Each structure stands twice: as C-alpha cells, then as structure tokens.
C-alpha cells in the first residue's frame, strides 16, 4: 500500500503519503541512460547525470559541479515510479545506493517503516509519533500486509494470524545496533498482541464465554518498566540501552486469547555494575532512580544517601540523562511492581539488595606494611551492607579479607592483599546484582504463569545492541559476537535459502 488508505486520518499521515502527493513525485522526468548515482565521501551517494564516457572513466555532473570518476563508482538509478517504494524487494535496481536513497527519502517524509522482502526496516525517528494508537491497531488487525502501509503492527498481525490459522508457533527477531530502537519496537509488538488478545477475550465474553485473562495483558506490558530499571542503562549512543538480551514467549490458547508468557534472558552486562565509561555512560537506571528522592522514606529504610555522586560505582559517568525524569521513572517502577503482584517484602528486597550493591563500592581497605594482607579501614559501610543483605558483619569481612579455601578434605584460611580484596568486592557486587536480576526474571515469569491451557506461542527476540568502544568489556565483546552470528544466521535463512527455493 503505497498511498494513504485513510485520507484525512491524522494517525496515518506518518505512515503513508496522500495519493496526489505521491503521484506528483512519481511523475518526475527520468532518463535511465543518463540519470545515475555516484559515490560521494560525505553523502555516500549523490545524484548525477552522465556527460561523457572515455574507457573506464566517466564524467558526471552533480549539484556541486562536474567530476570524473571510475565506471565502477556509477550505480543505476530506479525510475521515479519507485519513489518512496514501500517494499525494496520490488526495486528494479537493488543496489546499496538505491536502498539508501529509498530509506532516506521515506525517512525524510517521516515514514520510518519500510519493507525489504520479509524484513521490516525501521529507522529511529528520535521522537514520539502517534502511530501506535488503538485506532491504528484496529485498522491493522486482520489485514493482509499488502493492504496497509508498512508498520510493525502489520508484521505482528501476520504472525498472529499465521499462528491462529496455520496452528504453528511464530517468532519475531528484532536486531540492530545500540540506539536503533529494538527495545521500543519490542514493547510495541507486545502491546499489540496484548491489545489484540484483549479484544479476542472481549469478543469471547460478549458471546457468553468467560475470559480467564483478567489483567494478564496489563501484567505482560508492566514487565517492561521493571526489567528496564535493572537491565537498561545510558551508553554512548543510547540513553536507554538494554544491556541484556531477552526472548519473550507470549502463549496463546486455541481461540487466540493470551494464556501466559515467559521471558528468557542472555548476556547481562555485569561489568557495568562497577565500571562505566567516564563522563558519558551511566550504571543501571535503578541506582539513579532509587536515589532520585521520589520516595524519601526509602533512603532511611535502606541506608543510602539521595545523591548518586557520593557513590563510586555510579558516579564514574554522567549522573543525569536528557529527557529522562528519574523521579517519575522511579514512580512507574514502583507502580509496575504493584501491577505484577509483588508483595512489599519482595519489592523492598530488590531495593535493599540494590542499595547494598552500590554501598559495596564505598568499602575502604588498607594494606598491612610488609605483609601480604589487607585490613578493613573502618567498618561503617560493611555494617550497612550486612544489615541490608542479612549477614554477620564480621563474617562478611572475613570472607573478603581471609577467605577459606578447600585443600583436599580440609579448609585453610588464605590471606588477601589490597588488590585481591578490591577484585573480590567488585566480583561479589557483580555476582549479587546478576543473581538479583535472575531472581527478578524468574519472579516475573511466575506472575505471568497461568493455569490456562497453552496451545501456541509467538516468540519475540530482542537482542542487546552492539557497540564498539575504545575499551570493550568482555560482555560487550560477547554481545557484538552474538549479534554478528545472529545476523549471519538470519541473512543465510532470509536470503540464501529463500533464493535457493525460488
């Protein structure tokens, strides 16, 4: 669907052009022998007209004047009838220049979704667009992909219809670099399934069937604030980057109603708990949100100061994020815990361990002179941590300073120097945070588990974004490697095997 199927609908002006406007653009003059693309250092590719050809040298005219280039630097241009083409698989010339131009032209018209065969290419608009409203959901529901403009909802609905009609499990893969918008699109896909399933449930109730879904759809959507609080952070490229991968299965019953969900997570970036790139990044959101002052009583209850700058584990990077209200985000997390049915003791347990982790970075130690042994330089922080996680203070210090090691059948005490103790504190902090996150995911899965019979599922894989820094932690290298393997696997199945079938 190249043009707007609902003229005058304000929601669809960001999804397709009006018929007359698109027709005018597709009627532009064109000569396939002369109109070409030429390589450009700044823009990648620019329009040109061929003036003359001598051997492997071509003289072209661009907006910046005449140039002489190699013939290999010239690329065919598609006819104007393909202007702002909705499916790039239909282009006459499917080159890098043609794909880049089509995506750029559509993005310039605020059309962020474009198909490429079975792919849906999404470009982050870096602002909120009103294209995810219930009005849009209702119009995409039950439609074939070719009947509507490109949209994430079309992909999601096709998966839902294929699952119901063909009785086969479906899967959506969302991949891209950090900041591309993977997590946001994952949330939109989940919200779409929740709204469609809620509509199915409502229809079932209208026909005399009792719905067992209740608020399950709301609970599935409510998992996002909680998981983002403990699993997302500000990175160089992205203010809200998922530092873990997740595979979400949304289970459905025989009639298409949601019958539960479960989440699997991969590759949590534990190193971020104790290290962030100076001046640019942030630790996990929850540390800053908890210290935002939204709930002053928590500071007294969990023994922390409402100032992230006071804590080494969270003050290495920047302390604030543009367009992110830490107080409001903390309120949303607290509300989400209620929606998910977490009792106060479990919610407070999460806050308690989070406060303990950040306090670990404030423990002070000193080296004994002329000995390979470190000592505690004050016990105030250790006592806070011991209270928060429910252990004996002296036992905690002994485990860090003089750990017991099993040798044969016996245990011996091993002395630790200052550097070894610092490593032990960092390792313990990261392990504690990782186990807390793992418990959180398991607890969310318990909430989303229902007694309703499960027949099929739609899986949504939101892998962590790849970034390349001057200094890459082990987890970031693993994330990059996983993305590369996933991309190669995806390309092989989407291109090579599909080509062989054709």
BELVENJO-V595788 format. One line per field, one symbol per residue. psi: psi as a letter, one per 20 degrees, with the letter a starting at -180 (. if undefined). A space follows every 50 residues. Layout:
BEGIN
psi: ???
END
This chain:
BEGIN
psi: ohroimpiohhiijhqqqggghhhhijqqpohhgorqqqphgifqqqrpp grpocjpppqprhjaqqprqhijpqqpqqiijplphoiiiqgomrggggg gggggghhjknippqnciqoppppikrpqljkrhggghhipjqqhiiqqp qhhggghggghhgggilpqrqpporrrpihkggghghhgghghggghhhg ghhghhjiqppjhckgghhghihghghhgiiqrpagipimpokqqqoopo qqahjjqpjrqqppqqlpnhhhhipqppigrqaqhhghghjijhnhhhgh hjlrplohiiphiijhbqiqppkoohghhhghghghgghikprhhgghhg hghghgghhhiippqqpppkqlpqqpmqjghhhgggghjlrpghhgghhg hmqpppocirpqppqprgghggggggghgggggghgghggghhghghipr iqppgrqpqoonqqqpqorhoprghhhggggggggggggghghhgghhhh h.
END
